[in-house]
């Protein structure tokens, strides 16, 4: 967004950073790239944009507020950069199992609410779930096993409830809800227990779902989706802002304050059993000569 010389970056420089931390593009050299890659991974964790400010100073420090990180560095390059990080994350996935009117209504409503949708029903075709992003015609959800922000609603309405719920529970990271009465839910649970499904697995299921104050199938779908939207907001709000220190693969140079990629760092030193990483030979040499000057210095 803004630079002050000397720096190899310029306003308007852009890059894409993928979830494995790889950078494609250009946002500056060794002073900025590892820091921005680290902060991009933090942004992917909490889903929030942030402004990263890199400033020359005589003391090393990081100051973090919500939405902004200022890094003071003694790096000899002495440049100033303001870099905006904007996470672009996949939409949450709502998997709807069943061929009922409630299931079809869920597909329509979830699309409006910003979900990707997947309709599941044995023998289903795209015409059975108008507007769905994906249709699966069997109770095999293994293709969705990698989804993390995943929500499943079983709306089979008495048809193959037990098989549908068993399939939903194969998704380890999914929130699972069963649309059924209290008595019907209990019967389905007993059937699955007899098949060897544990109480720990069944505890993942919210049941009954979407039936409170609901009568028509469309109202059931509305209440089921409202529960999911509310729960998702609660869980996002409950997650603390990730600590950059827990992002594996990065460390802070205790001498100059630069962020270092530990996977390919060529300059390291061990002091009191702790490994320290450095951006260059000069920082390493200063540390080795007088480690006491740096090990207690603020690095975050």
VMD Tcl script that draws the C-alpha trace (Angstrom):
set ca {
  {0.00 0.00 0.00}
  {2.84 2.42 0.86}
  {6.63 2.32 0.91}
  {9.52 4.55 1.86}
  {12.95 3.90 0.40}
  {15.16 2.06 0.58}
  {13.01 -0.96 -0.31}
  {12.62 -3.25 -3.30}
  {8.80 -3.18 -3.03}
  {6.55 -0.52 -4.49}
  {2.91 0.53 -3.92}
  {0.70 -1.76 -5.95}
  {2.91 -4.83 -5.67}
  {0.76 -7.90 -5.03}
  {1.12 -11.56 -4.16}
  {-1.05 -14.59 -3.47}
  {-0.09 -16.75 -0.49}
  {-1.61 -20.22 -0.39}
  {-2.46 -22.26 2.69}
  {0.92 -24.03 2.57}
  {2.65 -20.67 3.02}
  {3.99 -20.44 -0.52}
  {4.08 -16.93 -1.98}
  {3.33 -16.26 -5.65}
  {4.10 -12.69 -6.67}
  {6.16 -9.94 -5.08}
  {5.79 -7.88 -1.90}
  {9.46 -7.19 -1.20}
  {12.56 -9.14 -0.32}
  {13.88 -10.93 2.73}
  {12.87 -8.17 5.17}
  {9.17 -8.44 4.41}
  {8.42 -11.75 2.70}
  {8.69 -14.20 5.66}
  {6.75 -11.82 7.93}
  {3.95 -11.38 5.40}
  {3.76 -15.13 4.75}
  {3.51 -15.75 8.49}
  {0.79 -13.13 8.96}
  {-1.11 -14.47 5.95}
  {-1.31 -17.86 7.68}
  {-2.59 -16.14 10.83}
  {-5.20 -14.33 8.71}
  {-6.30 -17.65 7.22}
  {-6.80 -18.94 10.76}
  {-9.06 -16.16 12.00}
  {-10.49 -15.02 8.64}
  {-9.76 -11.35 9.35}
  {-7.90 -8.83 7.19}
  {-5.03 -6.89 8.71}
  {-2.53 -4.14 7.99}
  {1.17 -4.98 8.50}
  {3.50 -2.03 9.06}
  {7.27 -2.52 8.89}
  {9.27 0.34 10.40}
  {13.00 0.97 10.95}
  {13.90 1.61 14.58}
  {16.77 1.33 17.01}
  {14.97 -1.35 19.03}
  {13.28 -4.58 18.00}
  {9.56 -4.83 18.78}
  {6.21 -6.10 17.52}
  {3.01 -4.30 18.47}
  {-0.22 -6.08 17.67}
  {-3.73 -4.71 17.86}
  {-6.83 -6.20 16.29}
  {-6.47 -5.65 12.56}
  {-2.95 -4.20 12.66}
  {0.61 -5.34 13.30}
  {3.53 -2.93 13.54}
  {7.02 -4.42 13.39}
  {10.00 -2.30 14.36}
  {13.25 -3.69 12.99}
  {16.91 -2.76 13.13}
  {17.46 -4.35 9.71}
  {20.13 -2.35 7.82}
  {17.89 -1.92 4.76}
  {15.90 0.64 6.76}
  {12.85 0.70 4.49}
  {9.24 1.28 5.48}
  {6.34 -0.79 4.13}
  {2.58 -0.88 4.72}
  {1.10 -4.16 3.46}
  {-2.58 -5.10 3.49}
  {-3.43 -8.78 3.93}
  {-6.91 -9.87 2.86}
  {-7.80 -13.55 3.42}
  {-9.95 -15.22 0.78}
  {-11.30 -18.41 2.31}
  {-13.60 -21.11 0.95}
  {-17.26 -20.66 1.75}
  {-18.59 -23.01 4.43}
  {-20.10 -26.22 3.09}
  {-23.60 -27.36 3.97}
  {-24.31 -31.01 3.16}
  {-28.02 -31.82 2.98}
  {-28.96 -35.50 3.08}
  {-32.43 -36.51 1.97}
  {-34.94 -36.09 -0.82}
  {-37.55 -34.24 1.25}
  {-38.98 -30.76 0.60}
  {-37.04 -29.60 3.67}
  {-33.82 -30.79 2.06}
  {-34.51 -28.95 -1.20}
  {-35.48 -25.80 0.71}
  {-32.23 -26.00 2.67}
  {-30.26 -26.03 -0.58}
  {-32.02 -22.89 -1.78}
  {-31.75 -20.98 1.51}
  {-28.14 -21.96 2.22}
  {-27.01 -20.63 -1.15}
  {-28.51 -17.25 -0.31}
  {-26.69 -17.29 3.06}
  {-23.30 -17.80 1.45}
  {-22.84 -21.54 1.85}
  {-21.63 -23.97 -0.73}
  {-24.23 -26.72 -0.90}
  {-24.11 -30.44 -1.53}
  {-27.29 -32.47 -1.93}
  {-27.09 -36.17 -1.08}
  {-29.71 -38.80 -1.90}
  {-29.40 -42.32 -3.30}
  {-29.89 -42.13 -7.06}
  {-30.13 -38.33 -7.03}
  {-29.57 -36.18 -10.11}
  {-28.80 -32.47 -10.41}
  {-32.50 -31.86 -11.10}
  {-33.36 -33.16 -7.62}
  {-31.39 -30.34 -5.95}
  {-31.79 -27.18 -8.06}
  {-29.03 -24.71 -7.32}
  {-26.79 -27.14 -5.42}
  {-23.08 -26.79 -6.06}
  {-22.68 -30.54 -5.92}
  {-24.91 -33.62 -5.90}
  {-23.88 -37.03 -4.54}
  {-26.08 -39.94 -5.56}
  {-25.05 -42.40 -2.83}
  {-24.43 -42.40 0.93}
  {-20.68 -42.22 0.45}
  {-19.31 -38.91 1.67}
  {-15.62 -39.79 1.49}
  {-15.10 -37.17 -1.21}
  {-15.89 -34.51 1.42}
  {-13.50 -35.83 4.09}
  {-11.10 -32.91 3.64}
  {-13.71 -30.24 4.37}
  {-13.18 -28.37 7.64}
  {-15.90 -25.70 7.80}
  {-18.51 -28.37 7.11}
  {-22.10 -28.69 8.34}
  {-24.41 -31.65 7.69}
  {-28.18 -31.74 8.02}
  {-29.88 -35.12 7.75}
  {-33.39 -34.34 6.55}
  {-34.45 -37.79 5.39}
  {-37.74 -37.60 7.32}
  {-37.86 -41.26 8.37}
  {-36.37 -42.64 5.17}
  {-32.95 -44.24 5.78}
  {-32.29 -41.90 8.75}
  {-29.87 -44.36 10.38}
  {-27.82 -44.94 7.21}
  {-27.72 -41.22 6.47}
  {-26.58 -40.35 9.98}
  {-23.91 -43.06 9.90}
  {-22.60 -41.61 6.64}
  {-22.56 -38.09 8.09}
  {-20.51 -39.24 11.08}
  {-17.73 -40.43 8.77}
  {-16.83 -36.75 8.25}
  {-14.54 -36.11 11.23}
  {-14.75 -32.31 11.21}
  {-18.42 -31.89 10.38}
  {-21.16 -30.53 12.62}
  {-24.04 -33.00 12.23}
  {-27.73 -32.29 12.80}
  {-30.69 -34.67 12.50}
  {-34.13 -33.33 11.63}
  {-36.45 -35.67 13.52}
  {-38.70 -35.76 16.55}
  {-37.30 -36.57 19.97}
  {-38.69 -40.12 19.81}
  {-37.47 -40.67 16.27}
  {-34.00 -39.35 17.13}
  {-33.77 -41.72 20.10}
  {-34.78 -44.69 17.92}
  {-32.15 -43.82 15.31}
  {-29.51 -43.53 18.01}
  {-30.40 -46.96 19.39}
  {-30.15 -48.49 15.91}
  {-26.70 -47.01 15.42}
  {-25.54 -48.14 18.86}
  {-26.53 -51.67 17.91}
  {-24.32 -51.28 14.83}
  {-21.35 -50.34 16.99}
  {-21.49 -46.54 16.76}
  {-20.15 -45.19 20.04}
  {-21.84 -42.73 22.35}
  {-18.90 -40.39 21.76}
  {-19.72 -40.33 18.04}
  {-23.42 -39.88 18.68}
  {-22.68 -36.97 21.00}
  {-21.62 -35.03 17.90}
  {-25.20 -35.08 16.62}
  {-27.58 -32.23 17.34}
  {-31.05 -33.73 17.51}
  {-33.78 -32.85 17.12}
  {-32.83 -29.97 14.83}
  {-35.00 -27.38 13.18}
  {-38.34 -28.51 14.60}
  {-38.89 -25.85 17.26}
  {-41.95 -23.74 16.39}
  {-41.84 -25.26 12.92}
  {-44.64 -26.98 11.09}
  {-44.25 -27.00 7.31}
  {-41.20 -28.55 5.70}
  {-40.01 -25.12 4.57}
  {-40.21 -23.81 8.15}
  {-38.22 -26.79 9.39}
  {-35.53 -25.97 6.84}
  {-35.51 -22.33 7.91}
  {-35.06 -23.19 11.59}
  {-32.36 -25.79 10.85}
  {-30.37 -23.26 8.83}
  {-30.88 -20.51 11.43}
  {-29.37 -22.81 14.08}
  {-26.34 -23.44 11.89}
  {-25.78 -19.76 11.12}
  {-26.03 -18.85 14.81}
  {-23.71 -21.65 15.91}
  {-21.15 -20.79 13.28}
  {-21.07 -17.13 14.37}
  {-20.70 -18.19 18.01}
  {-17.78 -20.47 17.23}
  {-15.99 -17.89 15.11}
  {-16.42 -15.27 17.82}
  {-15.18 -17.67 20.50}
  {-11.90 -18.39 18.70}
  {-9.11 -16.12 20.00}
  {-6.88 -14.25 17.56}
  {-4.16 -16.80 16.75}
  {-0.75 -16.10 18.24}
  {1.79 -15.66 15.47}
  {4.27 -17.54 17.65}
  {2.34 -20.78 17.09}
  {2.67 -20.59 13.32}
  {5.07 -23.45 12.68}
  {8.04 -22.75 10.44}
  {8.78 -19.15 11.41}
  {10.93 -17.48 14.05}
  {11.97 -13.92 14.89}
  {15.61 -12.90 14.52}
  {16.44 -11.69 18.06}
  {19.03 -9.25 16.74}
  {17.17 -7.28 14.06}
  {13.54 -8.38 14.58}
  {13.02 -9.80 11.11}
  {10.84 -12.88 10.67}
  {12.84 -15.88 9.45}
  {11.60 -18.97 7.63}
  {13.09 -21.76 9.72}
  {12.67 -24.36 6.98}
  {15.51 -22.91 4.93}
  {17.38 -20.70 7.42}
  {21.13 -20.93 6.90}
  {22.12 -18.93 9.97}
  {21.38 -20.45 13.37}
  {22.91 -20.60 16.83}
  {22.14 -22.57 19.98}
  {22.18 -20.82 23.36}
  {21.13 -22.48 26.62}
  {19.53 -25.30 24.68}
  {17.41 -23.00 22.48}
  {17.96 -22.61 18.75}
  {17.84 -19.06 17.41}
  {17.42 -18.18 13.75}
  {18.94 -15.22 11.91}
  {18.34 -13.45 8.64}
  {22.03 -13.08 7.79}
  {25.56 -13.86 8.92}
  {25.93 -10.41 10.49}
  {23.06 -10.99 12.94}
  {24.34 -14.45 13.77}
  {27.83 -13.13 14.51}
  {26.52 -10.35 16.76}
  {24.40 -12.84 18.69}
  {27.22 -15.37 19.13}
  {29.54 -12.62 20.36}
  {27.08 -11.32 23.01}
  {23.97 -13.53 23.34}
  {23.02 -11.88 26.63}
  {22.26 -8.67 24.78}
  {19.52 -10.34 22.74}
  {17.95 -13.33 24.46}
  {15.93 -11.14 26.80}
  {15.08 -8.55 24.16}
  {11.39 -8.37 23.14}
  {10.85 -10.35 19.97}
  {7.06 -10.14 19.71}
}
mol new
graphics top color blue
foreach p $ca { graphics top sphere $p radius 0.5 }
foreach p [lrange $ca 0 end-1] q [lrange $ca 1 end] { graphics top cylinder $p $q radius 0.2 }
display resetview
